[in-house]
């Protein structure tokens, strides 16, 4: 799945994002609004991860979404 599809279907996707990263608030998800860099930044902030770890976490999640479809 490419990120453009995530961004285009953000309303449907944010539930899956919330399942993976439960510490993200509704306000966080509204702010992110499908933007990958925003998501990575919020994951860094909420989970205390380094930037490269947050990026890897999002990459791994994205790959898992591909396998579900």
N, C-alpha and C positions, 0 to 999 in steps of 0.2 A: 504494500500500500504506500502510495506516495503522500507526502505531506499536504499537497493541494487537496486531496480527497478528505483528509482529516479537517482541514480548515473549512472546506465547503460544507461539511456535515457536522460542524462543531456542536450543534444542539444535540444530535444523537450521540456523538462521540464523547462528550464531556462526562456522561455517566460511566463510561469505561475508564476514563482518566481518573475519575473519583474512586473507582474500585481499586485501581493500582496505587494511587497516591491519596489516601484517605485524609491526610492532614491538610489538603488543599480545601479552602473554603469556597462557598458559592461566589463570594466577592472575587476571590482569586480566579476562579473559572471565568467569571464575567470579564475580568481584566485581561486574561490571556486571550480570550476570543479567537481561539484557533491558531494563534501565532506560536510557532515552535520556540523561538528564542525567549518569549515571555514564559512559556511553560517551563523551559529549562531553568530560567531565573527563579521562578517560584519554587521549583523543586530544590534548588540550591538553598534558598532562603529557609524553607520549612524543614528540610531534612539535614541541613548543615553539610551538604556535599560540595566537593570541589566541582568546578565548571565541567571538567572532562568526565567526571563520574556522572553528573546529571545528564550530560549528552549521551553517554553510553547507556544509561538507564532508559532514556527515551528511545534510543535506537533499538534496544532489546525489546521494549514494549511494542514498538512499531513492527518488528519482525514477528512477534507473537500474534499481532492482529492479522498479519498476512496468512498465518497458518490457520486461523479461525475461519477464514473465508474460503 
